[in-house]
Amino acid sequence: MFRRFLVPLALFPIISAMAMGATYHTISIPTRDGKLLAADLYSADTSVAKPTILVQTPYNKNLYRLGINLPMPDGAPLLPYDSLHYNLVVVDWRGFYGSLAAAVPGYDRGLDGYDAVEWIAEQGWSNGKVGTWGGSALGQIQFMTARRQPPHLVCAVPMIKDYKTKYTDFYYGGAFRQEHVQTLDSLGLADPEMILQHPTNDLVWRAIEAANDYPDSITVPVLMVSGWYDHYPDDVLRAFADLRERGAPSVRERHRLIMGPWEHTGVDGLHQGVLEYPNAVRVADSTVRRFFDYYLRDVQNGYESTPPVRYYQLGADEWRSTDNWNALCSRGDTTSLYLGSSGSLTLEIPTFGSRAFQSNPRNPSPTIGGSRLALPGSGVLSGPQDIHVAIEPRADALVYSTEPMESDLAIDGGVEVELHLSTDHYDTDVAVRLCDVYPDGRSIILTQGIRRIRFRRGLRPQDTGAITPLAVDMVPVTLQNIAWTVRAGHQLRIVITGTNFPQYSLNPNTGAPLYTPGDTLPANTSIYHGNPALSRVVFPVVSGTGAVRRSASASAVRLEKPVPNPASSSLSLRFSVERREDVLIDLVNSRGRVVASVASGAFDAGTHTVETRVGKLPAGLYICRMKVGAQMFTEQVIIAR
């Protein structure tokens, strides 16, 4: 899951270790059920008792042996192993690679962690102190090990993962996290068939989550590490708050968290997507070394005085700290930016209007950037990527932007997008990307979210339900927590589509039971603006609300209700433009097909009336769609006979 824990992470640390004289020894660790776990011990001198760092991996311990001839990315060693002062033990998980023969279905690997810690503590090369380290899957198993409270476990460094297994690990806003789960499956870490059998947050998922909610069982100090571009930032933030608020009282104040400008596969790296963060290279590594030195070697290095949370403020490109992330977010004002029919994102409530887009599962909006999970070498573009060419100009995207900021705007916390919308089917998706637009036109995606509309009321089975076609309803889309400063001259932007594939599975838009074979339909979705259907972006602002320029005027385009309504043999339409514009007006049926061309061409400033015959069209609901430049406007039409 984490590049450094596959080939690169498995390899590069041993360059440093071997260069310092450490060699590996194959060992077998016995477990309580009589099985043996395959492991390697890295030690410069087994005659000297030292503290030990334990790494438990499902990604093949043997890969650590191969790193001597490979360079280190960004100049950073990817494992905090100092062979002068520590031993390192790398263990294959039960049922994986060298420990394949130890496989027992459903076995609690936390018990294996306990047995490994206690076996290590008994060896002559061990001084009895053991710490654990690793990220993603290697992070979760550290929580599972700590839960069992092995007496000789002193501390743990679980990175880019929390301790819970739950519904939202595999679904986002009710949409199946397809790319994520397929990658986990390829690594032997997920069962897609079981996951797809439970597409709602049902009793099965709630029982699994309850069984994995154990912060009070963690009795050793923990250093958690994650990144804003990771796909688990909210989970890590919640888990850290759990440890500080519900954890064992003896260690609550000793837990620490680092949130950097990193992707899931890039902790401590210089390059994150298309951006670089030179002041974030080796920050986690240096902190982890201080952590281990303090707890495993009793080095008085001041680690205990470090702040509980250290986080990177994107945009401002600086490290900041706080005692409590949730308190930091709640102390700021909640600010709303309203979506306007001209594609604006402003503090003012706009006049009523709408824009429409068509979502076609057969031609989905592609996933580019964001918090993706894919195997190294797959060519997948993740993290902060520029989407202004590949995503925003597509016909299935609606773009809303602020004016350039007059001064810096700092946003710390979660972002909620409330969309008042209608669609012509019983179910579809609405996906949102949040971007920072640079003065040179680059639109850098920071985070994203999605909501399957049948889940607009909640994720439990009793909360789900079809939407009435063409009826207006509010659909929330939650975006992940972020610490981000929009710099003066930059713009804040959201991009709305009906698909984001392959990150999220495609909705066939038929309203049929989830994840069953069948045909697909294009869905026509309208986003509404102004009272009584205010679509908006809601976010906590720590500072700089006045940075958002207020719009000078409302939309320069107006589409009036088609008449007559109900229509008989012809459709009459009035619209106005403020300046000469190229206008295209179509009539679209419920399947998204254009059934009549109402107008096409350049129109001078002023009010215009156009008419088209609809006498041969069957009775029913239609959408009158007007495109003016990059803007889209819609009105519903009822044809009665």
VMD Tcl script that draws the C-alpha trace (Angstrom):
set ca {
  {0.00 0.00 0.00}
  {2.74 2.40 0.85}
  {5.54 2.58 -1.73}
  {8.10 2.54 1.00}
  {6.61 -0.61 2.38}
  {6.66 -2.36 -0.97}
  {9.87 -2.40 -2.95}
  {11.35 1.04 -2.16}
  {10.65 1.10 1.56}
  {11.60 -2.51 1.87}
  {14.89 -1.91 0.11}
  {16.36 1.49 0.78}
  {16.66 1.43 4.58}
  {19.07 -1.46 4.39}
  {21.51 0.62 2.35}
  {22.01 2.72 5.47}
  {21.99 -0.32 7.73}
  {24.46 -2.35 5.69}
  {26.72 0.63 5.17}
  {27.03 0.82 8.94}
  {28.04 -2.85 9.22}
  {24.68 -4.50 9.92}
  {24.06 -7.92 8.40}
  {20.90 -10.02 8.36}
  {20.36 -13.40 9.98}
  {17.37 -15.60 9.16}
  {15.39 -16.49 12.26}
  {12.09 -18.17 13.10}
  {9.76 -16.79 15.74}
  {7.49 -19.32 17.49}
  {3.86 -18.45 18.21}
  {1.46 -19.68 20.86}
  {-0.32 -22.05 18.46}
  {2.90 -23.84 17.51}
  {3.43 -22.08 14.18}
  {6.63 -20.36 13.08}
  {6.95 -16.87 11.62}
  {9.78 -16.27 9.16}
  {11.91 -13.25 10.08}
  {15.23 -11.55 9.50}
  {17.35 -10.02 12.25}
  {19.55 -7.11 11.20}
  {22.33 -6.49 13.69}
  {25.85 -5.07 13.62}
  {26.83 -7.12 16.65}
  {24.60 -9.80 18.18}
  {26.85 -10.07 21.23}
  {25.68 -6.65 22.44}
  {22.20 -6.34 23.90}
  {20.30 -3.46 22.28}
  {16.73 -2.25 21.93}
  {14.94 -3.64 18.88}
  {12.69 -2.12 16.25}
  {10.08 -4.63 15.04}
  {8.54 -4.37 11.55}
  {5.71 -6.76 10.61}
  {5.03 -6.84 6.89}
  {2.75 -8.55 4.37}
  {5.07 -7.39 1.55}
  {7.93 -9.92 1.80}
  {10.73 -9.40 4.29}
  {13.30 -10.65 1.73}
  {13.01 -7.41 -0.23}
  {14.86 -5.66 2.58}
  {17.94 -7.69 1.72}
  {18.21 -6.30 -1.81}
  {18.64 -2.59 -1.20}
  {22.42 -2.34 -1.08}
  {22.80 -1.38 -4.76}
  {19.89 1.05 -5.04}
  {19.90 4.83 -4.48}
  {17.71 6.48 -1.87}
  {14.94 8.81 -3.16}
  {15.16 12.44 -2.07}
  {18.22 11.60 0.03}
  {16.07 10.31 2.90}
  {16.53 6.88 4.53}
  {13.11 5.32 4.66}
  {13.48 3.38 7.89}
  {14.64 4.92 11.17}
  {17.24 2.21 11.80}
  {20.52 3.11 13.49}
  {22.52 -0.13 13.58}
  {24.96 1.32 16.11}
  {22.23 1.56 18.74}
  {19.42 -0.77 17.59}
  {18.63 -4.16 16.18}
  {15.96 -4.52 13.50}
  {13.63 -7.50 13.11}
  {11.49 -7.82 9.98}
  {8.75 -10.46 10.14}
  {6.54 -11.85 7.38}
  {2.89 -11.83 8.40}
  {1.27 -15.15 9.12}
  {0.04 -16.53 5.77}
  {2.36 -14.30 3.67}
  {5.61 -15.20 1.92}
  {8.02 -16.94 4.32}
  {5.23 -17.37 6.89}
  {2.77 -18.85 4.41}
  {2.71 -22.22 6.21}
  {1.54 -20.53 9.40}
  {-1.75 -19.44 7.81}
  {-4.84 -19.90 9.98}
  {-8.09 -18.34 8.68}
  {-9.32 -15.49 10.87}
  {-6.34 -15.57 13.21}
  {-5.69 -12.38 15.18}
  {-2.30 -11.16 13.98}
  {-2.13 -8.94 17.04}
  {-1.38 -12.13 18.97}
  {1.51 -12.80 16.60}
  {2.76 -9.30 17.33}
  {2.60 -10.03 21.06}
  {4.48 -13.31 20.61}
  {7.15 -11.65 18.43}
  {7.73 -8.84 20.94}
  {8.06 -11.23 23.87}
  {10.29 -13.68 21.97}
  {12.60 -10.82 20.94}
  {12.82 -9.64 24.55}
  {14.14 -13.06 25.60}
  {17.05 -13.13 23.13}
  {20.63 -12.41 24.17}
  {20.96 -9.61 21.58}
  {17.94 -7.81 23.08}
  {17.97 -5.55 26.12}
  {14.26 -6.23 26.59}
  {12.97 -3.02 24.99}
  {10.99 -3.27 21.75}
  {9.43 -0.56 19.60}
  {7.35 -1.07 16.45}
  {7.35 0.89 13.20}
  {5.65 0.96 9.78}
  {2.88 2.48 7.73}
  {-0.47 1.54 6.19}
  {-0.90 -2.22 6.72}
  {2.32 -2.15 8.74}
  {0.76 0.61 10.84}
  {-2.53 -1.12 11.54}
  {-0.83 -4.27 12.79}
  {1.08 -2.15 15.31}
  {-2.23 -1.08 16.82}
  {-3.35 -4.72 16.84}
  {-0.11 -5.67 18.61}
  {-0.30 -2.83 21.16}
  {-3.91 -3.77 21.92}
  {-2.65 -7.12 23.26}
  {-0.27 -5.25 25.63}
  {2.91 -7.31 25.38}
  {4.92 -6.42 28.52}
  {8.13 -5.59 26.63}
  {6.54 -3.29 24.03}
  {7.71 0.23 24.90}
  {6.39 2.42 22.06}
  {4.94 2.37 18.53}
  {5.08 4.40 15.29}
  {1.99 3.54 13.20}
  {1.89 5.71 10.07}
  {-0.78 6.60 7.47}
  {-3.41 4.38 9.09}
  {-5.77 4.33 12.04}
  {-6.73 1.31 14.09}
  {-10.33 0.73 12.97}
  {-11.72 -1.44 10.18}
  {-15.03 0.04 9.06}
  {-17.46 0.70 6.22}
  {-15.86 3.98 5.17}
  {-12.53 2.23 4.53}
  {-14.15 0.82 1.40}
  {-16.98 3.23 0.55}
  {-16.96 7.02 0.29}
  {-20.33 8.74 0.49}
  {-21.91 5.41 -0.39}
  {-19.78 4.94 -3.54}
  {-17.52 1.89 -3.72}
  {-13.83 2.86 -3.58}
  {-13.10 0.64 -6.54}
  {-9.46 1.44 -7.30}
  {-8.58 1.35 -3.60}
  {-10.17 -2.05 -2.95}
  {-8.78 -3.60 -6.14}
  {-5.29 -2.55 -5.07}
  {-5.83 -4.01 -1.59}
  {-7.11 -7.21 -3.17}
  {-4.00 -7.50 -5.35}
  {-1.93 -7.33 -2.17}
  {-4.03 -9.97 -0.42}
  {-5.43 -7.43 2.05}
  {-9.13 -7.21 1.12}
  {-12.04 -9.37 0.01}
  {-14.00 -7.42 -2.66}
  {-16.75 -10.04 -2.79}
  {-17.50 -9.68 0.93}
  {-17.23 -5.89 0.75}
  {-19.68 -5.64 -2.17}
  {-22.17 -7.87 -0.35}
  {-22.58 -5.05 2.19}
  {-22.91 -1.78 0.20}
  {-24.51 0.10 3.10}
  {-23.26 0.71 6.63}
  {-25.27 -2.22 7.93}
  {-25.10 -4.24 11.13}
  {-22.17 -6.26 9.81}
  {-20.01 -3.17 9.34}
  {-21.09 -1.65 12.62}
  {-20.21 -4.88 14.44}
  {-16.78 -4.95 12.76}
  {-16.16 -1.32 13.72}
  {-17.26 -1.85 17.32}
  {-14.93 -4.84 17.63}
  {-12.03 -2.66 16.46}
  {-12.65 0.36 18.68}
  {-10.04 -0.01 21.41}
  {-8.10 3.20 22.21}
  {-8.33 2.39 25.93}
  {-6.27 -0.75 25.28}
  {-3.27 1.20 23.93}
  {-0.96 1.53 26.93}
  {2.28 2.64 25.22}
  {3.12 6.06 23.73}
  {2.32 6.33 20.04}
  {3.75 8.60 17.35}
  {1.32 8.77 14.43}
  {2.36 10.14 11.03}
  {0.19 10.94 8.02}
  {-0.26 13.44 5.19}
  {-2.94 15.77 3.85}
  {-2.79 14.09 0.43}
  {-3.26 10.63 1.93}
  {-6.61 8.85 1.67}
  {-6.86 8.41 5.45}
  {-6.30 11.90 6.96}
  {-9.71 12.10 8.63}
  {-9.29 8.60 10.07}
  {-5.83 9.39 11.43}
  {-7.05 12.67 12.97}
  {-9.99 10.87 14.58}
  {-7.81 8.02 15.86}
  {-5.33 10.45 17.40}
  {-8.16 12.33 19.11}
  {-9.47 8.99 20.39}
  {-6.08 8.12 21.87}
  {-5.82 11.53 23.56}
  {-9.40 11.51 24.87}
  {-10.29 7.84 25.40}
  {-6.90 6.14 25.56}
  {-5.26 4.66 28.62}
  {-4.87 7.58 31.09}
  {-1.22 6.73 31.78}
  {-0.13 7.59 28.22}
  {-2.78 9.97 26.85}
  {-0.54 13.02 27.09}
  {2.42 11.23 25.53}
  {0.89 10.54 22.11}
  {2.06 12.72 19.20}
  {0.89 13.33 15.61}
  {2.64 14.69 12.51}
  {0.50 15.68 9.50}
  {2.75 16.55 6.57}
  {2.26 17.61 2.92}
  {2.53 13.99 1.86}
  {0.77 11.38 -0.23}
  {0.19 7.85 0.99}
  {3.26 6.78 -0.97}
  {5.45 9.78 -0.23}
  {6.04 10.43 3.47}
  {9.22 12.49 3.86}
  {9.66 12.83 0.09}
  {10.42 16.05 -1.74}
  {8.05 15.43 -4.66}
  {4.31 15.17 -4.06}
  {2.40 15.07 -7.34}
  {3.48 18.12 -9.36}
  {4.57 20.07 -6.26}
  {7.72 20.05 -4.14}
  {8.09 20.50 -0.38}
  {11.78 20.88 0.48}
  {11.08 21.81 4.10}
  {9.19 18.54 4.64}
  {11.98 16.15 3.61}
  {13.03 13.83 6.47}
  {10.81 15.60 9.02}
  {9.05 12.38 9.98}
  {12.29 10.38 9.91}
  {14.12 12.77 12.24}
  {11.16 12.89 14.63}
  {10.84 9.11 14.71}
  {14.52 8.78 15.55}
  {14.12 11.21 18.47}
  {11.03 9.27 19.57}
  {12.86 5.93 19.60}
  {15.96 7.40 21.23}
  {13.83 8.91 23.98}
  {11.72 5.84 24.76}
  {14.06 2.96 23.87}
  {17.45 4.45 24.87}
  {16.39 7.00 27.52}
  {18.15 9.81 25.65}
  {17.08 13.14 27.15}
  {16.59 14.94 23.84}
  {13.56 17.07 24.72}
  {11.10 14.89 22.84}
  {8.61 15.00 25.72}
  {8.24 18.78 25.26}
  {7.21 18.59 21.61}
  {3.63 19.76 20.78}
  {0.91 17.11 20.52}
  {0.15 17.95 16.87}
  {2.59 19.25 14.31}
  {1.03 19.96 10.92}
  {2.01 21.43 7.59}
  {0.04 24.42 6.33}
  {-0.21 23.87 2.58}
  {0.03 27.00 0.49}
  {1.78 28.88 3.26}
  {4.44 26.13 3.12}
  {5.27 26.15 6.80}
  {5.05 23.86 9.81}
  {2.65 24.80 12.59}
  {1.58 23.15 15.82}
  {-1.45 22.87 18.08}
  {-2.49 21.05 21.22}
  {-5.78 19.92 19.68}
  {-6.65 19.81 15.97}
  {-10.40 19.71 16.55}
  {-10.26 22.70 18.87}
  {-8.16 24.59 16.32}
  {-10.76 23.97 13.60}
  {-13.72 24.89 15.79}
  {-12.27 28.19 16.96}
  {-12.48 29.70 13.47}
  {-15.62 30.96 11.82}
  {-17.60 28.74 9.51}
  {-17.77 30.48 6.16}
  {-20.03 29.79 3.18}
  {-19.22 30.49 -0.43}
  {-22.26 30.29 -2.69}
  {-22.34 28.75 -6.15}
  {-23.64 31.09 -8.85}
  {-25.04 30.46 -12.33}
  {-22.10 32.23 -13.92}
  {-19.69 29.73 -12.36}
  {-18.91 32.07 -9.50}
  {-18.05 31.16 -5.91}
  {-18.87 34.18 -3.76}
  {-19.83 35.39 -0.30}
  {-23.06 36.87 -1.67}
  {-26.23 34.85 -2.17}
  {-26.76 34.80 -5.94}
  {-29.99 35.24 -7.85}
  {-31.89 32.02 -8.54}
  {-30.66 29.97 -11.48}
  {-29.22 26.62 -12.43}
  {-26.54 24.88 -14.46}
  {-26.65 21.36 -15.82}
  {-24.29 18.62 -16.85}
  {-24.67 15.11 -18.20}
  {-22.94 12.16 -16.57}
  {-22.35 9.19 -18.86}
  {-20.94 6.01 -17.27}
  {-19.66 5.00 -20.70}
  {-17.50 8.12 -20.87}
  {-16.65 8.90 -17.24}
  {-14.67 11.80 -15.88}
  {-11.26 10.23 -15.25}
  {-9.53 10.21 -11.88}
  {-6.44 12.41 -11.98}
  {-4.63 13.23 -8.76}
  {-6.10 13.26 -5.29}
  {-5.87 10.65 -2.57}
  {-5.49 7.49 -4.62}
  {-4.16 4.07 -3.71}
  {-2.38 2.23 -6.51}
  {0.66 0.02 -6.84}
  {4.07 1.60 -7.50}
  {4.93 1.57 -11.18}
  {1.27 1.62 -12.24}
  {1.61 5.09 -13.77}
  {-1.28 6.42 -11.69}
  {-1.17 10.18 -11.09}
  {-1.90 10.85 -7.43}
  {-1.61 13.73 -4.99}
  {-1.62 17.38 -6.10}
  {-2.06 17.33 -9.88}
  {-3.09 19.99 -12.40}
  {-6.56 19.16 -13.76}
  {-7.38 22.35 -15.67}
  {-6.72 20.70 -19.06}
  {-7.90 17.10 -18.64}
  {-10.95 17.52 -16.37}
  {-12.35 21.04 -16.23}
  {-13.08 21.69 -19.95}
  {-15.06 18.46 -20.36}
  {-18.78 18.80 -21.06}
  {-19.56 16.71 -17.96}
  {-17.91 19.16 -15.55}
  {-19.24 22.28 -13.83}
  {-16.55 24.65 -12.56}
  {-17.08 27.26 -9.83}
  {-14.29 29.68 -8.85}
  {-13.76 32.64 -6.59}
  {-12.15 35.79 -7.87}
  {-8.39 35.95 -7.16}
  {-7.79 36.35 -3.43}
  {-6.98 39.85 -2.23}
  {-4.93 38.42 0.66}
  {-4.14 35.00 2.11}
  {-7.08 32.84 3.17}
  {-6.29 30.06 5.69}
  {-8.62 27.05 5.83}
  {-8.05 24.38 8.50}
  {-10.52 21.53 8.89}
  {-13.14 19.63 6.94}
  {-15.04 21.05 3.97}
  {-18.72 20.37 3.29}
  {-20.36 21.00 -0.08}
  {-24.16 21.30 -0.01}
  {-25.67 20.92 -3.45}
  {-29.30 21.56 -4.25}
  {-29.87 19.53 -7.37}
  {-32.27 17.55 -9.49}
  {-31.60 14.66 -11.81}
  {-33.70 12.78 -14.33}
  {-33.16 9.32 -12.81}
  {-33.77 7.61 -9.47}
  {-30.08 7.54 -8.58}
  {-26.79 8.97 -9.76}
  {-23.55 10.30 -8.26}
  {-22.22 13.77 -7.66}
  {-18.45 14.12 -7.26}
  {-16.56 17.21 -6.10}
  {-12.89 18.14 -6.50}
  {-11.40 20.99 -4.47}
  {-8.64 22.97 -6.20}
  {-6.19 25.81 -5.67}
  {-5.92 27.81 -8.91}
  {-2.53 29.42 -9.43}
  {-2.08 32.74 -11.22}
  {-0.59 30.87 -14.21}
  {-3.85 28.91 -14.65}
  {-2.86 25.63 -13.04}
  {-5.72 24.12 -11.08}
  {-4.15 21.88 -8.44}
  {-6.45 19.31 -6.89}
  {-6.11 19.15 -3.12}
  {-8.84 16.73 -2.13}
  {-12.07 15.24 -3.42}
  {-15.30 13.56 -2.35}
  {-18.39 11.90 -3.77}
  {-21.96 11.13 -2.77}
  {-24.16 8.44 -4.26}
  {-27.47 10.27 -4.23}
  {-29.49 7.42 -2.76}
  {-27.24 7.94 0.33}
  {-28.03 11.67 0.64}
  {-29.79 11.08 4.00}
  {-27.13 8.78 5.45}
  {-25.15 5.58 4.94}
  {-27.25 3.07 6.90}
  {-29.74 0.82 5.07}
  {-32.73 2.63 6.58}
  {-31.38 6.00 5.41}
  {-31.07 5.16 1.73}
  {-33.72 5.83 -0.89}
  {-34.25 6.82 -4.49}
  {-34.55 10.46 -5.42}
  {-37.68 11.58 -7.27}
  {-36.67 12.32 -10.87}
  {-36.47 16.07 -11.58}
  {-37.35 16.95 -7.97}
  {-34.96 19.33 -6.21}
  {-33.21 17.94 -3.14}
  {-30.12 18.78 -1.08}
  {-27.18 16.38 -1.42}
  {-24.14 16.85 0.87}
  {-20.62 15.95 -0.26}
  {-18.02 15.79 2.51}
  {-14.37 16.50 1.70}
  {-11.46 15.45 3.88}
  {-9.77 17.66 6.47}
  {-7.01 19.87 5.17}
  {-4.72 22.66 6.36}
  {-4.46 24.98 3.43}
  {-3.80 28.62 2.69}
  {-5.06 30.09 -0.57}
  {-2.44 32.69 -1.33}
  {-3.17 36.21 -2.53}
  {-3.71 36.11 -6.28}
  {-4.83 32.45 -6.20}
  {-8.42 31.25 -6.55}
  {-10.46 28.66 -4.70}
  {-12.31 26.31 -7.07}
  {-14.63 23.34 -6.96}
  {-15.26 21.06 -9.93}
  {-18.50 19.06 -9.99}
  {-18.93 15.92 -12.09}
  {-21.11 12.83 -11.95}
  {-18.20 10.39 -12.10}
  {-14.62 10.11 -10.84}
  {-13.42 6.81 -12.26}
  {-11.69 4.46 -11.47}
  {-11.26 5.88 -7.97}
  {-14.98 5.39 -7.38}
  {-17.18 2.81 -9.05}
  {-19.57 3.89 -11.79}
  {-23.22 4.41 -10.99}
  {-25.35 2.93 -13.80}
  {-27.92 5.69 -13.05}
  {-30.80 3.21 -13.30}
  {-31.74 3.09 -9.64}
  {-31.35 -0.70 -9.70}
  {-29.91 -2.58 -6.70}
  {-26.28 -1.66 -6.13}
  {-23.48 -3.54 -7.89}
  {-25.66 -5.81 -9.98}
  {-25.05 -6.40 -13.71}
  {-27.11 -4.31 -16.10}
  {-27.21 -1.51 -18.60}
  {-26.19 2.08 -17.92}
  {-27.92 5.37 -18.67}
  {-26.61 8.92 -18.94}
  {-27.97 11.15 -16.19}
  {-28.77 14.84 -16.60}
  {-28.21 16.70 -13.35}
  {-28.96 20.35 -12.61}
  {-27.27 22.30 -9.80}
  {-29.42 25.14 -8.41}
  {-28.27 28.49 -7.08}
  {-29.93 31.19 -5.02}
  {-32.95 31.09 -2.71}
  {-34.70 28.79 -1.99}
  {-32.08 26.30 -3.24}
  {-28.72 27.58 -2.01}
  {-25.80 25.46 -3.14}
  {-22.70 26.32 -1.16}
  {-19.27 25.33 0.12}
  {-18.97 25.44 3.92}
  {-15.55 25.46 5.57}
  {-13.78 26.62 8.75}
  {-11.64 29.69 8.21}
  {-8.84 30.29 10.70}
  {-7.93 33.65 9.17}
  {-8.47 35.81 6.14}
  {-12.21 35.76 5.37}
  {-11.84 39.23 3.89}
  {-9.52 37.78 1.26}
  {-12.52 36.65 -0.79}
  {-13.48 39.37 -3.22}
  {-17.15 40.13 -3.42}
  {-18.61 39.74 -6.90}
  {-19.39 42.91 -8.77}
  {-22.60 41.73 -10.34}
  {-24.96 38.81 -10.74}
  {-25.00 36.50 -13.72}
  {-24.99 38.26 -17.07}
  {-27.28 35.60 -18.55}
  {-30.90 34.82 -17.77}
  {-33.01 31.91 -19.01}
  {-36.74 32.33 -18.45}
  {-39.27 29.55 -17.98}
  {-40.29 28.10 -21.36}
  {-43.89 28.79 -22.36}
  {-46.50 27.48 -22.77}
  {-46.15 25.07 -19.87}
  {-47.71 22.59 -20.43}
  {-46.76 22.89 -24.07}
  {-48.80 21.73 -27.02}
  {-47.26 21.94 -30.48}
  {-44.50 24.52 -30.00}
  {-42.09 25.72 -27.36}
  {-41.36 29.41 -26.86}
  {-38.27 30.47 -24.95}
  {-37.00 33.86 -23.77}
  {-33.45 34.56 -22.65}
  {-31.21 37.58 -22.20}
  {-27.48 38.16 -22.52}
  {-25.50 41.19 -21.41}
  {-23.15 41.15 -24.39}
  {-22.87 39.38 -27.73}
  {-22.60 35.66 -26.99}
  {-22.56 32.31 -28.79}
  {-25.68 30.50 -27.59}
  {-26.73 26.86 -28.03}
  {-30.17 25.73 -26.80}
  {-31.37 22.11 -26.91}
  {-34.34 20.16 -25.60}
  {-33.22 16.95 -23.85}
  {-35.35 13.95 -22.85}
  {-35.06 11.92 -19.64}
  {-32.45 9.63 -21.21}
  {-30.17 12.54 -21.98}
  {-30.82 12.52 -25.72}
  {-31.24 15.78 -27.60}
  {-34.73 15.66 -29.14}
  {-34.96 19.20 -30.51}
  {-32.56 22.00 -31.38}
  {-34.10 25.28 -30.19}
  {-31.41 27.78 -31.18}
  {-27.80 27.97 -32.24}
  {-25.66 30.96 -33.13}
  {-24.43 34.38 -31.99}
  {-26.92 36.68 -30.24}
  {-26.42 40.37 -29.53}
  {-26.87 41.89 -26.07}
  {-30.52 42.07 -25.06}
  {-33.58 39.83 -24.67}
  {-34.41 37.25 -27.33}
  {-37.34 34.95 -28.02}
  {-36.91 31.68 -29.92}
  {-39.43 28.99 -30.79}
  {-39.30 25.36 -31.86}
  {-41.98 22.80 -32.73}
  {-42.50 19.93 -30.26}
  {-45.77 18.56 -31.62}
  {-44.35 15.12 -32.41}
  {-42.68 14.62 -29.03}
  {-44.39 12.30 -26.54}
  {-45.80 13.76 -23.33}
  {-43.43 13.86 -20.38}
  {-40.69 15.76 -18.57}
  {-37.88 17.39 -20.55}
  {-34.96 19.71 -19.86}
  {-34.35 22.85 -21.85}
  {-30.56 23.28 -21.82}
  {-28.84 26.53 -22.82}
  {-25.06 26.75 -23.17}
  {-23.42 30.18 -23.25}
  {-19.66 29.92 -23.57}
  {-18.54 27.64 -20.70}
  {-21.77 28.25 -18.73}
  {-24.77 25.91 -18.71}
  {-28.36 26.86 -17.76}
  {-31.40 24.62 -17.55}
  {-35.15 24.77 -17.07}
  {-37.65 21.93 -16.76}
  {-40.33 21.56 -19.43}
  {-43.55 19.56 -19.18}
  {-45.15 18.52 -22.44}
  {-48.75 17.43 -21.96}
  {-51.20 16.00 -24.47}
}
mol new
graphics top color blue
foreach p $ca { graphics top sphere $p radius 0.5 }
foreach p [lrange $ca 0 end-1] q [lrange $ca 1 end] { graphics top cylinder $p $q radius 0.2 }
display resetview
